[in-house]
């Protein structure tokens, strides 16, 4: 459930994005996320960790965890604080806060200072502090801080720390390029072909020739009873009802159409949007350098790729959308630029934006007369759906009130039918290949969870048909008596004994081949008339395509992609049907001649390399300033938050 939280903190953006997720106040305001913060329950000023002379307090840790949970809940609404703590989320929050303190301490130690004027500049671009004219408003700023019970000093310190961290970390990540040689080797491995030999040892070929005694059979049956369990079977009685059996709904009235138009008037107003391609860089100098390259004829995408970055195509934005998501300055620049050209670079809390205007999306306002037919159709469809839903609800109420299936079916004018005994997967019991009608499959889960002769109603095809049904006979799951399945038990006994012997033979064959015996010699030494060895060859792209499409890949073939060249391994077949001996003969890397493929591999590896540089730099800075955790204080916060989570 909390995968989103874990993966977000481990994204390529690194520690900086982690800090944003955990609620650095400035960036939380910038995103419009200004939910109130509450205390940790610990004594004010309690320190949970130190980095150099900087401290992380219990309150900061609790606030960060709560903001992290808020973000997780956007993806998993049922997530709780207890789950976040159990998944290690609190430790990730603490690590990120320690990183923030470490980066700031290291920056101060090495003369990296953020001036008050630079902090003022960042504050002025936060939409939450801007007035109706889109400019920083001191009154709005004071009111917002008061509403959130935040001090101006704390806010400024958070902004200052974040900017120091950006100055230290971002340059280490951006622009990393893997060598062409390494990228070519990497690309060749992604398309390699592997070939080898597979020897099959069927279990039945190694099964005992002598039939088991009754005592052996009984003992085997007793220890393998679960293998002979008969599934639960149920007989379902049902009637299918099509939507045309439901009384037609009344046609839309003029008043209903007019009311619908008035309610959705904003959707029919005139629109003026822009579709854009955007690249965000950390400095104004970097933005101007990219603009200069584009003006000389290079595309924005090519300029970004050359620096190990990527330009993102974005959906349509209105002026207000751009101003609220980035900054008013970015919005003004985009709407001032002609289609196909770059807007003047502007800054937001994310960095400097280099934006190309790809297209204008202008739509004139629509009148009621122009959309009347569309609205009438919408209302008619809604009324039809409501009538259909009301009919289902009415039938459900009848069943709740004691009506039986036959009575309701007669009132609807539909015929009641009955299935053969079926299993939960829809198979007709003891009739291989026969299944229930496809229309009944949506009912199976409920049918195998309901009481006998307690009718229900359920949709079969959404908006088109539903079924009324009940269960008339239930045969519980239980082991079949030995006397009834003696032949099946004999076969299972033979396969089991043969599988054990086949495994021993496979391991012996593996040992012999590792000592230099050939495939032919190993087969001859087995003393069995084994199937001819299979020569297998497959490329990694073919394997990946098969797995992605859900096709079955033979286990020995898949095993070859987890082996070293010249090695021998053994593997069991499904259902104890046999064993395989697999020899990987050769690994042939692909010939990579495409410059685009190499460049793509360079970019992919370059991004990972940049993240590795940033991680290494962060670790070095933590070591340089010295980090100390206070376990008892951390435990106090964890216990307090777990108690809060229990009440969620």
RAWO-V90661 format. One record per residue. N is the residue number from 1. RES is the residue in one letter. SS is DSSP state (h for helix, s for strand, l for the rest). PHI is phi as a letter, one per 20 degrees, with the letter a starting at -180 (999 if undefined). BURIAL is b if it has 24 or more other C-alpha atoms within 12 Angstrom, else e. Layout:
BEGIN
[[N & RES & SS & PHI & BURIAL] [N & RES & SS & PHI & BURIAL]]
END
This chain:
BEGIN
[[1 & X & l & 999 & e] [2 & X & l & e & b] [3 & X & h & g & e] [4 & X & h & g & b] [5 & X & h & f & b] [6 & X & h & f & b] [7 & X & h & f & e] [8 & X & h & f & b] [9 & X & h & f & b] [10 & X & l & d & b] [11 & X & l & f & e] [12 & X & l & f & b] [13 & X & l & f & b] [14 & X & l & n & b] [15 & X & h & f & b] [16 & X & h & f & b] [17 & X & h & f & b] [18 & X & h & g & b] [19 & X & h & f & b] [20 & X & h & f & b] [21 & X & h & g & b] [22 & X & l & f & b] [23 & X & l & o & b] [24 & X & l & g & b] [25 & X & h & g & b] [26 & X & h & f & b] [27 & X & h & f & b] [28 & X & h & f & b] [29 & X & h & f & b] [30 & X & h & f & b] [31 & X & l & e & b] [32 & X & l & n & e] [33 & X & l & e & b] [34 & X & l & c & b] [35 & X & l & f & e] [36 & X & l & f & e] [37 & X & l & d & b] [38 & X & l & d & e] [39 & X & l & f & b] [40 & X & l & e & b] [41 & X & l & n & b] [42 & X & l & e & b] [43 & X & l & f & e] [44 & X & l & g & e] [45 & X & l & n & e] [46 & X & l & f & b] [47 & X & s & e & b] [48 & X & s & d & b] [49 & X & s & a & b] [50 & X & s & c & b] [51 & X & s & c & b] [52 & X & l & m & b] [53 & X & l & e & e] [54 & X & s & e & b] [55 & X & s & c & b] [56 & X & s & d & b] [57 & X & s & e & b] [58 & X & h & f & b] [59 & X & h & f & b] [60 & X & h & f & b] [61 & X & h & f & b] [62 & X & h & f & b] [63 & X & h & f & b] [64 & X & h & f & b] [65 & X & h & f & b] [66 & X & h & f & b] [67 & X & h & f & b] [68 & X & h & f & b] [69 & X & h & f & b] [70 & X & h & g & b] [71 & X & h & f & b] [72 & X & h & f & b] [73 & X & h & f & e] [74 & X & h & f & e] [75 & X & h & d & e] [76 & X & l & c & e] [77 & X & l & g & e] [78 & X & l & e & e] [79 & X & l & f & b] [80 & X & l & c & b] [81 & X & h & f & b] [82 & X & h & g & b] [83 & X & h & f & b] [84 & X & h & g & b] [85 & X & h & f & b] [86 & X & h & f & e] [87 & X & l & e & e] [88 & X & l & n & e] [89 & X & h & f & b] [90 & X & h & f & b] [91 & X & h & f & b] [92 & X & h & f & b] [93 & X & h & f & b] [94 & X & h & f & b] [95 & X & h & g & b] [96 & X & h & f & b] [97 & X & h & f & b] [98 & X & h & f & b] [99 & X & h & g & b] [100 & X & h & g & b] [101 & X & h & f & b] [102 & X & h & f & b] [103 & X & h & f & b] [104 & X & h & f & b] [105 & X & h & f & b] [106 & X & h & f & b] [107 & X & h & f & b] [108 & X & h & f & b] [109 & X & h & f & e] [110 & X & l & d & e] [111 & X & l & m & e] [112 & X & l & e & e] [113 & X & l & c & b] [114 & X & l & d & b] [115 & X & l & f & e] [116 & X & h & f & e] [117 & X & h & f & e] [118 & X & h & f & e] [119 & X & h & f & b] [120 & X & h & g & b] [121 & X & h & f & e] [122 & X & h & f & b] [123 & X & h & g & b] [124 & X & h & f & b] [125 & X & l & e & b] [126 & X & l & e & b] [127 & X & h & g & b] [128 & X & h & f & b] [129 & X & h & d & b] [130 & X & s & d & b] [131 & X & l & e & e] [132 & X & l & f & e] [133 & X & l & e & e] [134 & X & l & n & b] [135 & X & l & d & e] [136 & X & s & g & b] [137 & X & l & c & e] [138 & X & h & f & e] [139 & X & h & f & e] [140 & X & h & f & e] [141 & X & h & g & b] [142 & X & h & f & e] [143 & X & h & f & e] [144 & X & h & f & b] [145 & X & h & f & b] [146 & X & h & f & e] [147 & X & h & f & e] [148 & X & h & e & e] [149 & X & l & l & e] [150 & X & l & d & b] [151 & X & l & e & e] [152 & X & h & f & e] [153 & X & h & f & e] [154 & X & h & f & e] [155 & X & h & f & b] [156 & X & h & f & b] [157 & X & h & f & b] [158 & X & h & f & b] [159 & X & h & f & b] [160 & X & h & f & b] [161 & X & h & f & b] [162 & X & h & f & b] [163 & X & h & f & b] [164 & X & h & f & b] [165 & X & h & f & b] [166 & X & h & f & b] [167 & X & h & f & b] [168 & X & h & e & b] [169 & X & h & e & b] [170 & X & h & g & b] [171 & X & h & f & e] [172 & X & h & f & b] [173 & X & h & e & b] [174 & X & l & e & b] [175 & X & l & n & b] [176 & X & l & f & b] [177 & X & l & c & b] [178 & X & l & f & b] [179 & X & l & f & e] [180 & X & h & f & e] [181 & X & h & f & e] [182 & X & h & f & e] [183 & X & h & f & b] [184 & X & h & f & b] [185 & X & h & f & b] [186 & X & h & f & b] [187 & X & h & f & b] [188 & X & h & f & b] [189 & X & h & f & b] [190 & X & h & f & b] [191 & X & l & d & b] [192 & X & l & f & b] [193 & X & s & c & b] [194 & X & s & d & b] [195 & X & s & c & b] [196 & X & s & a & b] [197 & X & s & c & b] [198 & X & s & c & b] [199 & X & s & d & b] [200 & X & s & d & b] [201 & X & s & c & b] [202 & X & s & f & b] [203 & X & h & f & b] [204 & X & h & f & b] [205 & X & h & f & b] [206 & X & h & d & b] [207 & X & l & f & b] [208 & X & l & f & e] [209 & X & l & f & e] [210 & X & l & e & e] [211 & X & l & f & e] [212 & X & l & f & e] [213 & X & l & f & e] [214 & X & h & g & e] [215 & X & h & f & e] [216 & X & h & f & e] [217 & X & h & f & b] [218 & X & h & f & e] [219 & X & h & f & e] [220 & X & h & f & b] [221 & X & h & g & b] [222 & X & h & f & e] [223 & X & h & e & e] [224 & X & l & c & e] [225 & X & h & g & e] [226 & X & h & f & e] [227 & X & h & f & e] [228 & X & h & d & b] [229 & X & s & f & e] [230 & X & s & e & e] [231 & X & l & f & b] [232 & X & l & f & b] [233 & X & s & c & b] [234 & X & s & c & b] [235 & X & s & d & b] [236 & X & s & d & b] [237 & X & s & d & b] [238 & X & s & b & b] [239 & X & s & b & b] [240 & X & s & e & b] [241 & X & s & c & b] [242 & X & s & e & b] [243 & X & h & f & b] [244 & X & h & f & e] [245 & X & h & e & e] [246 & X & l & e & b] [247 & X & l & g & e] [248 & X & l & f & e] [249 & X & l & e & e] [250 & X & l & f & e] [251 & X & l & f & e] [252 & X & l & f & b] [253 & X & l & e & e] [254 & X & h & g & e] [255 & X & h & f & e] [256 & X & h & f & e] [257 & X & h & f & b] [258 & X & h & f & e] [259 & X & h & f & e] [260 & X & h & f & b] [261 & X & h & f & b] [262 & X & h & f & e] [263 & X & h & f & e] [264 & X & l & d & e] [265 & X & h & g & e] [266 & X & h & f & e] [267 & X & h & f & e] [268 & X & h & d & e] [269 & X & l & f & e] [270 & X & l & f & e] [271 & X & s & c & e] [272 & X & s & c & e] [273 & X & s & d & b] [274 & X & s & c & b] [275 & X & s & e & b] [276 & X & s & c & b] [277 & X & s & d & b] [278 & X & s & c & b] [279 & X & s & c & b] [280 & X & s & d & b] [281 & X & s & c & b] [282 & X & l & f & b] [283 & X & l & c & b] [284 & X & h & f & e] [285 & X & h & f & e] [286 & X & h & f & b] [287 & X & h & f & b] [288 & X & h & f & b] [289 & X & h & f & e] [290 & X & h & f & b] [291 & X & h & g & b] [292 & X & h & f & e] [293 & X & h & f & e] [294 & X & h & f & b] [295 & X & h & f & e] [296 & X & l & e & e] [297 & X & l & o & e] [298 & X & l & e & e] [299 & X & l & f & b] [300 & X & h & f & b] [301 & X & h & f & b] [302 & X & h & f & e] [303 & X & h & f & b] [304 & X & h & f & b] [305 & X & h & f & b] [306 & X & h & f & b] [307 & X & l & d & b] [308 & X & l & m & b] [309 & X & l & d & b] [310 & X & l & b & b] [311 & X & l & e & b] [312 & X & s & d & e] [313 & X & s & e & e] [314 & X & s & d & e] [315 & X & s & f & e] [316 & X & s & f & e] [317 & X & s & c & b] [318 & X & l & e & b] [319 & X & h & g & b] [320 & X & h & f & b] [321 & X & h & g & b] [322 & X & h & f & b] [323 & X & h & f & b] [324 & X & h & f & b] [325 & X & h & e & b] [326 & X & l & d & b] [327 & X & l & a & b] [328 & X & h & g & b] [329 & X & h & f & b] [330 & X & h & f & b] [331 & X & h & f & b] [332 & X & h & f & b] [333 & X & h & f & b] [334 & X & h & f & b] [335 & X & h & f & b] [336 & X & h & e & e] [337 & X & l & e & b] [338 & X & l & f & e] [339 & X & l & f & e] [340 & X & l & n & e] [341 & X & l & d & b] [342 & X & s & e & b] [343 & X & l & f & b] [344 & X & l & f & b] [345 & X & l & g & b] [346 & X & s & c & b] [347 & X & s & d & b] [348 & X & s & c & b] [349 & X & l & f & b] [350 & X & l & e & b] [351 & X & s & p & b] [352 & X & s & e & b] [353 & X & s & e & b] [354 & X & s & d & b] [355 & X & s & c & b] [356 & X & s & d & b] [357 & X & s & e & b] [358 & X & s & e & b] [359 & X & s & a & b] [360 & X & s & d & b] [361 & X & s & d & e] [362 & X & s & d & e] [363 & X & s & c & e] [364 & X & l & f & e] [365 & X & l & f & e] [366 & X & l & d & e] [367 & X & l & e & e] [368 & X & h & g & b] [369 & X & h & f & e] [370 & X & h & f & e] [371 & X & h & d & e] [372 & X & h & g & b] [373 & X & h & f & e] [374 & X & h & f & e] [375 & X & h & f & b] [376 & X & h & f & b] [377 & X & h & f & e] [378 & X & h & g & e] [379 & X & h & f & b] [380 & X & h & f & e] [381 & X & h & f & e] [382 & X & h & f & e] [383 & X & h & f & b] [384 & X & h & f & b] [385 & X & h & f & b] [386 & X & h & f & e] [387 & X & h & f & b] [388 & X & h & f & b] [389 & X & h & f & b] [390 & X & h & f & e] [391 & X & h & f & b] [392 & X & h & f & b] [393 & X & h & f & e] [394 & X & h & f & e] [395 & X & h & f & b] [396 & X & h & f & b] [397 & X & h & f & e] [398 & X & h & f & e] [399 & X & h & f & b] [400 & X & h & f & e] [401 & X & l & f & e] [402 & X & l & o & e] [403 & X & l & f & e] [404 & X & l & e & b] [405 & X & h & f & b] [406 & X & h & f & b] [407 & X & h & f & e] [408 & X & h & f & b] [409 & X & h & f & b] [410 & X & h & f & e] [411 & X & h & f & e] [412 & X & h & e & b] [413 & X & l & m & e] [414 & X & l & c & e] [415 & X & l & e & e] [416 & X & l & e & b] [417 & X & s & c & e] [418 & X & s & b & b] [419 & X & l & e & b] [420 & X & l & f & b] [421 & X & l & g & b] [422 & X & s & c & b] [423 & X & l & e & b] [424 & X & l & f & b] [425 & X & l & e & b] [426 & X & l & n & b] [427 & X & s & e & b] [428 & X & s & f & b] [429 & X & l & f & b] [430 & X & l & m & e] [431 & X & l & c & e] [432 & X & l & g & e] [433 & X & l & n & e] [434 & X & l & e & e] [435 & X & s & c & e] [436 & X & l & f & b] [437 & X & l & g & e] [438 & X & h & g & e] [439 & X & h & f & b] [440 & X & h & e & b] [441 & X & h & g & b] [442 & X & h & f & b] [443 & X & h & e & b] [444 & X & h & f & b] [445 & X & h & g & e] [446 & X & h & f & b] [447 & X & h & f & b] [448 & X & l & e & b] [449 & X & l & c & e] [450 & X & l & d & e] [451 & X & l & f & e] [452 & X & l & f & e] [453 & X & l & l & b] [454 & X & l & d & b] [455 & X & l & f & b] [456 & X & s & c & b] [457 & X & s & c & b] [458 & X & s & b & b] [459 & X & s & f & b] [460 & X & s & d & b] [461 & X & s & c & e] [462 & X & l & g & e] [463 & X & l & m & b] [464 & X & l & d & e] [465 & X & s & b & b] [466 & X & s & b & b] [467 & X & s & c & b] [468 & X & s & d & b] [469 & X & s & b & b] [470 & X & s & b & b] [471 & X & s & d & b] [472 & X & s & d & b] [473 & X & s & b & b] [474 & X & s & c & b] [475 & X & s & d & e] [476 & X & l & f & e] [477 & X & l & f & e] [478 & X & s & a & e] [479 & X & s & f & e] [480 & X & l & f & e] [481 & X & l & g & e] [482 & X & h & g & b] [483 & X & h & f & e] [484 & X & h & e & e] [485 & X & l & c & e] [486 & X & h & g & e] [487 & X & h & f & e] [488 & X & h & f & e] [489 & X & h & f & b] [490 & X & h & f & b] [491 & X & h & f & b] [492 & X & h & f & b] [493 & X & h & f & b] [494 & X & h & f & b] [495 & X & h & f & b] [496 & X & h & f & b] [497 & X & h & f & b] [498 & X & h & f & b] [499 & X & h & f & b] [500 & X & h & f & b] [501 & X & h & f & b] [502 & X & h & f & b] [503 & X & h & f & b] [504 & X & h & f & b] [505 & X & h & f & b] [506 & X & h & f & b] [507 & X & h & f & b] [508 & X & h & f & e] [509 & X & h & f & b] [510 & X & h & f & b] [511 & X & h & f & e] [512 & X & h & f & b] [513 & X & h & f & b] [514 & X & h & f & e] [515 & X & l & e & e] [516 & X & l & o & e] [517 & X & l & f & e] [518 & X & l & f & e] [519 & X & h & g & b] [520 & X & h & f & e] [521 & X & h & f & e] [522 & X & h & f & b] [523 & X & h & f & b] [524 & X & h & f & e] [525 & X & h & f & e] [526 & X & l & f & b] [527 & X & l & m & e] [528 & X & l & c & e] [529 & X & l & e & e] [530 & X & l & f & b] [531 & X & l & f & e] [532 & X & l & g & e] [533 & X & l & f & b] [534 & X & s & d & e] [535 & X & s & e & e] [536 & X & s & d & b] [537 & X & s & b & b] [538 & X & s & b & b] [539 & X & s & e & b] [540 & X & h & f & b] [541 & X & h & f & e] [542 & X & h & f & e] [543 & X & h & f & b] [544 & X & h & f & e] [545 & X & h & f & e] [546 & X & h & f & e] [547 & X & h & f & e] [548 & X & h & f & e] [549 & X & l & e & e] [550 & X & l & n & e] [551 & X & l & f & e] [552 & X & l & f & e] [553 & X & l & d & e] [554 & X & l & g & e] [555 & X & h & g & b] [556 & X & h & f & b] [557 & X & h & f & b] [558 & X & h & f & b] [559 & X & h & f & b] [560 & X & h & g & b] [561 & X & l & e & b] [562 & X & l & c & e] [563 & X & l & c & e] [564 & X & l & e & e] [565 & X & l & g & e] [566 & X & l & n & e] [567 & X & l & e & b] [568 & X & s & c & b] [569 & X & s & c & b] [570 & X & s & d & b] [571 & X & s & b & b] [572 & X & s & e & b] [573 & X & l & e & b] [574 & X & h & f & e] [575 & X & h & m & e] [576 & X & h & l & b] [577 & X & l & f & b] [578 & X & s & r & b] [579 & X & s & c & b] [580 & X & s & c & b] [581 & X & s & d & b] [582 & X & s & d & b] [583 & X & s & d & b] [584 & X & s & e & b] [585 & X & s & e & b] [586 & X & s & b & b] [587 & X & s & c & b] [588 & X & s & d & e] [589 & X & l & f & e] [590 & X & l & f & e] [591 & X & l & e & e] [592 & X & l & d & b] [593 & X & l & d & e] [594 & X & l & f & e] [595 & X & h & g & e] [596 & X & h & f & e] [597 & X & h & f & e] [598 & X & h & f & b] [599 & X & h & f & b] [600 & X & h & f & b] [601 & X & h & f & b] [602 & X & h & f & b] [603 & X & h & f & b] [604 & X & h & f & b] [605 & X & h & f & b] [606 & X & h & f & b] [607 & X & h & f & b] [608 & X & h & f & b] [609 & X & h & f & b] [610 & X & h & f & b] [611 & X & h & f & b] [612 & X & h & f & b] [613 & X & h & f & b] [614 & X & h & f & b] [615 & X & h & f & b] [616 & X & h & f & e] [617 & X & h & f & b] [618 & X & h & f & b] [619 & X & h & f & e] [620 & X & h & f & e] [621 & X & h & f & b] [622 & X & h & f & b] [623 & X & h & f & e] [624 & X & h & f & e] [625 & X & h & e & b] [626 & X & l & n & b] [627 & X & s & d & b] [628 & X & s & c & b] [629 & X & s & d & b] [630 & X & l & d & e] [631 & X & h & g & e] [632 & X & h & f & e] [633 & X & h & f & b] [634 & X & h & f & b] [635 & X & h & f & b] [636 & X & h & f & b] [637 & X & h & f & b] [638 & X & h & g & b] [639 & X & h & f & b] [640 & X & h & f & b] [641 & X & h & f & b] [642 & X & h & f & b] [643 & X & h & f & e] [644 & X & h & f & b] [645 & X & h & f & e] [646 & X & h & f & e] [647 & X & l & e & e] [648 & X & l & f & e]]
END
